[in-house]
Each structure stands twice: as structure tokens, then as C-alpha cells.
Amino acid sequence: MQAVLAVLRDATWLTPERARAYRTILLVLCAAEAAAIAAFAHHGLDPEGRPVGTDFISFWAASSLALAGTPAQAYDVTAHWAAQNAAFPGTELAYSAFFYPPVFLLACLPLALLPYFPALIAWLTTTGACAWAALRHLSRGQGMALLAFPAVWQNVMHGQNGFLTTALFGAAIACLDTAPIAAGLLFGALIGKPHFMLMLPVALIAAGRWRTLAAAAVSAAALCALSLALFGADTWQAFLADAALARETLEQNFVGNDKMQSAFAAVRLWGGGLPLAYGAQAALATAVAAVLARACHNTLNAPAIGAALAVATILASPFLLVYDLMLLAIPLLWLLRQAAQTGFRPWEKTVMAATFILPLISAGLAHALSIPLAPFMITALFALVVRRVNSPPSGSP
């Protein structure tokens, strides 16, 4: 047992050459899967009858309703579903819900100006380019590592918003020291996905980043006001009424606890009741908030704050899917840069490698073996980031 622990702790077998080889294999496998889905699609539908880019149909349909002057219908299941089916005449698609606040509808608004597939390509290339630009300062010399990250391909295949979330988050961290107001404005734009803002005040208050916090509040409020002005109060009322369906989707396993990546879903997957699942999620979020506050209080380093905040954000949300793990690129790249300068610390290679492949295997393990790996691996990654933040080597960036 000690020998096994030593192998996992030090991972001397994971040399740079092997790491590059494994990244290349992952990149080829993920790209081949995406290409196969596109190749075997028939009239834009995959073999299971879902649109290529699955979840993107929700965004496109919401856009089409908003452009038609009926944005509130994005939160009406019947109207929204009909708009989805209209993109693929003669079919009846499985319903893809739109649970985002009207602020996110601002980002979706122009999508239906294009037909479905050109809009999907435009969405992924634009948000993907923004994410790459935001992560560029963390990915020096590690471009292949970023491209091979399975969360990138999960986001592509789902047509989802993981690139956009990561772009806003990464750009905000890049601006935190030099342009704190701009950083706050970018953080505030996360209000389109409000459960990803739960840990933001904790980190910014603990780090004393008051201007950034104020700018984030102003940005979030301004975007809410803009969406209210453009889409009307009835759209916000429809969104609030639709929140009950979002909660029911989480609680009644409509998405699938095996597909979810949170502590809440892990408890449910193992047969725990709703009180236990909510209690576990709340306990984890509270503990993470306390540790995050201490870590951010102990450092002035913006990339370190960003790495800790990104992992804490993932851990805090009960509604978490595999494409959301794209945000883990921020702490993984930060740890990689730290290790390149000071060497790997115990357990870092193993946990980072496991977290890197997590988006590829987590849902499959949960479905086939009822092993909810994600919350445990992400918690381990959080521990590694916090250890680095709390005890950095002198001169560490």
C-alpha cells in the first residue's frame, strides 16, 4: 500500500514526454468523437435524434422568439419547444430548457439571425476565441494542453456556454491588477449565469478588491436593467415563474444525476434524499467559502486568487454539468506554470492529470458504476491550489 501511495504521490512515471504523448492521444480521441458525430449526422440530427450541438438549440430558439418580439416565450415550454422543432421541420426533438435569466438572452439575441448551423459555428468560434484569448497569459507554451482538455470538446459537442464563462472569468483575472474596474465589469457579466457568482464576493472581499467588487455589482445591475428595458418586465416575470421548473429539473433527476458533477448530484446518485443532498452541498459550499476567504486574504497575487476562485465556483454550484468544467482550465494552467518554475509538489501530478481527463470520464463512471468522481477530484484540486496560494515560494507569480 505504501508503494502504491508513493507512486500516486510523486508520479515520477508521468514524465514531460509521456504527458505530451497522452495529450496528443486525448486530442485525437476527442476530435475524432466530434468528427464522428458530425459525419454520422442525418439532416443535422445525430443517431439519437438530437441536433448536432445538442443544447445550442435552446439558445437559438430563445433568440428566434426574442427577435420575433416575444422574448417571454423563451420561458414558456410549449412556445420554446415549438421554436426548437421549427429549426428541424418534420421532427419532434427532445426538449432543451432555457433556465438562464434574461441577461443571458442578451448574449443569445443575435443567434437566430443566422440559420441553426451557421449560428452554432459562429457561437463556438467566437466564444472559443474569446476563451483562448483570456487564457493566453496562463497557457504560455501549453497550447496543446489546452486544446486536448476534454472539457473543450464537451463544450463544442454540447454547443454550450463554457467558453463564454471561461472567457469572462479569465479576462477578469487578467485585468484584476492592472484594470480593477474592467475586471469588475467582466465579473458582473457572469450574472447571466448567476450560480457562478456565489463565491465572487467572498474572494473579492477577502482580498480587499473593493473597486472590483463595486464594479461587478454595477455591471450586474446595469445588465439586468438593460435586459428589462429591451425585453420587458413580463420576460423577467416569466423567468422567475420558470425557476420552479429549474428546481424541479434538479430535484427530480430530469437531466440525470449521473450527468451532474456536483456534490448534490453525488448524494442523489447514491440514493440520498433531498435534505441530505442540499445539506451536503451547503456544507461543502460553506467550507469552500471559508477556505477561499483565508486563501485570498493571504495573497495579493491575482492569478492565484483567480485559480482558487475558479475551483471554488465549480464546487459551490449544485447545478453543474460536464461543459461547466471548462472553467477548470484556469486553475490547471496556473498550477502548471507554478510547477514549471518550482517543480511539482506531492500529489500535484496525479490530481492534475486525473482532473484533466475528468470531463471525459466522469459521466460514464457515474452512469455505469455509480461513481460520482467529479466532486471528489475537484475538491482535491482545490486543496492543491490553496496549498500553493498559502505557501508560495519566494518570487512566485
VOVEX-380999 format. One record per residue (C-alpha): x, z, y. Coordinates in pm, whole numbers, padded with zeros to 5 digits, always signed. Each point is the difference from the previous one (the first is absolute). Layout:
<pts>
XZY ...
</pts>
This chain:
<pts>
+00000+00000+00000 +00283+00082+00240 +00156-00338-00070 -00329-00175+00079 -00039+00197+00322 +00356-00087+00099 -00068-00370-00055 -00314+00019+00215 +00164+00218+00265 +00305-00217+00058 -00113-00341-00131 +00359-00123-00015 -00125-00288-00215 -00186-00143+00300 +00292-00181+00157 -00038-00230+00302 +00041-00301-00228 -00277+00117-00232 -00223+00089+00294 +00037-00352+00138 -00074-00149-00340 -00312+00214-00044 -00118-00093+00351 +00037-00367-00082 -00198+00043-00322 -00274+00186+00188 -00012-00266+00269 -00033-00278-00257 -00269+00186-00197 -00208+00088+00305 +00030-00348+00150 -00089-00155-00337 -00312+00217-00026 -00114-00104+00346 +00073-00365-00077 -00189+00022-00330 -00308+00139+00173 +00006-00290+00244 +00070-00257-00274 -00280+00113-00227 -00256+00036+00277 -00303-00227-00026 -00169-00093+00325 +00178+00292+00162 -00111+00255-00260 +00233+00170-00245 -00082+00014-00375 -00205+00317+00061 -00214-00172+00260 +00155+00172+00301 +00122-00188+00307 +00373-00052+00024 +00107+00274+00239 -00284+00220-00140 -00051+00258+00278 +00059-00245+00283 -00352-00134-00053 -00126+00327+00154 +00201-00056+00318 -00095-00368+00025 -00369+00071-00051 +00005+00278+00261 +00163-00244+00241 -00262-00267-00067 -00280+00248+00074 +00169+00121+00318 +00064-00355+00123 -00368-00075-00066 -00092+00279+00241 -00108+00251-00267 +00303+00230-00048 -00216+00294-00112 -00091-00199-00311 +00357+00043-00126 -00123+00347-00100 -00320-00126-00160 +00069-00062-00368 -00259-00276-00038 +00112-00198+00305 +00369+00054-00061 -00030-00100-00366 -00193-00313+00096 +00277-00094+00242 +00255+00038-00279 -00199-00220-00234 -00039-00259+00275 +00376-00057-00012 -00037-00112-00363 -00333-00186-00026 -00168+00010-00337 +00168+00325-00108 -00093+00366+00009 +00311+00206+00062 +00051+00365-00076 -00053+00188+00325 +00302+00098+00212 -00094+00275+00244 +00109+00030+00363 +00058+00370+00069 +00224-00038+00305 -00111+00108+00349 -00089-00267+00258 +00353+00032+00139 +00127-00179-00310 -00262-00267+00059 +00206-00091+00309 +00286-00102-00231 -00238-00190-00230 -00193-00173+00278 +00183-00337+00011 +00031-00043-00377 -00320-00196-00062 +00099-00254+00266 +00185-00151-00297 -00133-00077-00348 +00065+00272-00255 +00332-00115-00149 +00173-00105+00324 -00114+00333+00146 +00146+00187-00299 +00334-00177+00041 +00001+00063+00375 -00084+00369-00052 +00273+00061-00257 +00271-00197+00176 -00071+00152+00342 -00028+00360-00115 +00287-00051-00246 +00227-00132+00274 -00091+00297+00219 +00078+00242-00283 +00334-00164-00065 +00090+00011+00370 -00093+00368+00017 +00204+00085-00310 +00298-00212+00095 +00193+00289+00150 -00036+00187-00331 +00072-00295-00227 +00347-00099+00112 +00152-00178-00295 -00296+00090-00221 -00233-00294+00053 -00017-00076-00371 -00094+00362-00071 -00291-00023+00241 -00123-00333-00139 +00016+00137-00354 -00207+00309+00086 -00313-00041-00215 -00221+00142+00276 +00074-00316+00199 -00147-00212-00276 -00291+00234-00062 -00091-00035+00366 +00030-00378-00022 -00217-00025-00312 -00265+00230+00148 +00010-00170+00341 +00010+00347+00148 +00123+00178+00313 +00309+00177-00134 +00226-00230+00201 -00188+00078+00321 +00011+00376-00058 +00371-00012-00077 +00069-00222+00301 -00170+00243+00240 +00165+00301-00160 +00347-00153-00020 -00009-00140+00354 -00113+00337+00135 +00292+00175-00167 +00240-00264+00132 -00126+00067+00354 -00021+00379-00028 +00329+00079+00174 +00036-00289+00243 -00366-00061+00093 -00208+00306-00091 -00309-00126+00183 +00010-00330-00190 +00042+00195-00323 -00313+00198+00080 -00198-00314+00078 +00098-00141-00340 -00081+00323-00181 -00338+00006+00173 -00082-00342-00144 -00011+00165-00342 -00346+00125+00101 -00123-00310-00180 +00100+00189-00315 -00061+00357+00119 +00089+00182-00323 +00355-00124+00059 +00016+00204+00321 -00057+00342-00161 +00365+00103+00006 +00092-00168+00329 -00083+00293+00233 +00181+00239-00234 +00323-00199+00017 -00009-00080+00371 -00088+00355+00108 +00267+00152-00224 +00258-00247+00132 -00102+00063+00361 -00088-00367+00054 -00272+00077+00252 +00005-00330+00187 -00036-00191-00323 -00287+00221-00111 -00179-00045+00333 +00050-00377-00010 -00134-00011-00355 -00315+00185+00107 -00049-00234+00296 +00060-00307-00217 -00246+00114-00268 -00265+00084+00261 +00051-00332+00181 -00037-00200-00322 -00316+00188-00087 -00136-00069+00347 +00090-00368-00026 -00175-00034-00335 -00303+00179+00145 -00009-00240+00293 +00040-00311-00217 -00214+00090-00298 -00251+00248+00143 -00112+00349-00086 -00212-00126-00288 +00318-00111-00182 +00149+00346+00031 -00328+00152-00116 -00001-00233-00301 +00358+00099-00081 -00084+00371+00014 -00304-00056-00221 +00216-00194-00245 +00240+00296-00029 -00230+00149-00263 +00059-00305-00218 +00375+00034+00047 -00014+00362-00114 -00220-00096-00294 +00247-00272-00095 +00276+00258-00017 -00200+00267-00177 -00189-00218-00249 +00300-00198-00122 -00131-00333+00131 +00353-00128+00063 +00151+00174-00302 +00197+00322-00014 +00265-00186-00197 +00045-00237+00295 +00022+00279+00257 +00342+00150+00073 -00092+00341+00143 -00005+00358-00126 -00381-00009+00029 -00015-00295-00240 +00248+00164-00239 -00222+00306-00038 -00307-00219-00052 +00184-00216-00253 +00075+00314-00201 -00366+00104+00004 +00010+00247+00289 -00311+00049+00211 -00040-00089+00365 +00071+00353+00133 +00325+00013-00196 +00098-00352+00109 -00068+00071+00367 +00173+00335-00031 +00310-00155-00154 +00013-00268+00268 -00046+00255+00277 +00265+00230-00146 +00248-00286-00028 -00072-00123+00353 +00038+00352+00141 +00330+00057-00177 +00129-00341+00104 -00101+00066+00362 +00190+00331+00002 +00313-00156-00148 -00025-00301+00230 -00032+00221+00308 +00313+00194-00093 +00196-00317-00073 -00100-00170+00326 +00076+00317+00195 +00350+00004-00149 +00102-00352+00101 +00018-00219+00309 +00064-00308-00213 -00286-00250+00035 +00062-00191-00328 +00007+00332-00187 -00328+00104+00161 -00147-00337-00092 +00110+00021-00362 -00150+00346-00045 -00319-00091+00185 -00054-00316-00207 +00013+00185-00332 -00213+00285+00133 -00259-00252+00118 -00026-00147-00349 -00032+00342-00164 -00267+00128+00239 -00266-00265-00062 -00249+00030-00288 -00095-00369+00037 +00320-00179-00092 +00049-00329-00183 +00304-00179-00132 +00047-00230+00301 +00018+00310+00223 +00328+00083-00174 +00157-00271+00217 +00058+00281+00250 +00253+00152-00243 +00241-00278+00100 +00083+00213+00307 +00130+00311-00181 +00159-00204-00279 +00201-00210+00243 +00095+00307+00202 +00126+00181-00309 +00191-00311-00105 +00179-00011+00335 +00081+00368-00020 +00140-00039-00351 +00206-00302+00105 +00177+00217+00257 +00034+00332-00180 -00059-00074-00368 -00302+00075-00216 -00103+00360-00045 -00129+00137-00333 -00329-00155-00116 -00010-00259+00280 +00078-00305-00210 -00254+00088-00267 -00284+00093+00234 +00061-00294+00233 +00011-00247-00289 -00317+00143-00153 -00179-00005+00336 +00117-00355+00063 -00169-00128-00316 -00299+00235+00038 -00238-00259+00153 +00059-00221-00304 -00073+00260-00268 -00211+00281+00145 -00347-00151-00048 +00086-00129-00347 +00126+00339-00118 -00305+00174+00143 -00236-00248-00164 +00166-00019-00341 +00135+00353-00045 -00178+00207+00267 +00336+00080+00159 -00043+00018+00380 +00366-00042+00084 -00034-00079+00370 -00062+00342+00162 +00282+00158-00200 +00258-00270+00077 -00095-00015+00367 +00027+00379+00025 +00346-00022-00155 +00098-00264+00254 -00130+00223+00279 +00219+00282-00128 +00308-00226+00009 -00075-00116+00354 -00056+00355+00123 +00323+00114-00165 +00190-00269+00190 -00177+00082+00326 +00064+00373-00029 +00364-00031-00104 +00145-00319+00142 +00374-00065-00010 +00168+00007+00339 -00044-00323+00187 -00280-00122-00224 -00230-00256+00170 
</pts>
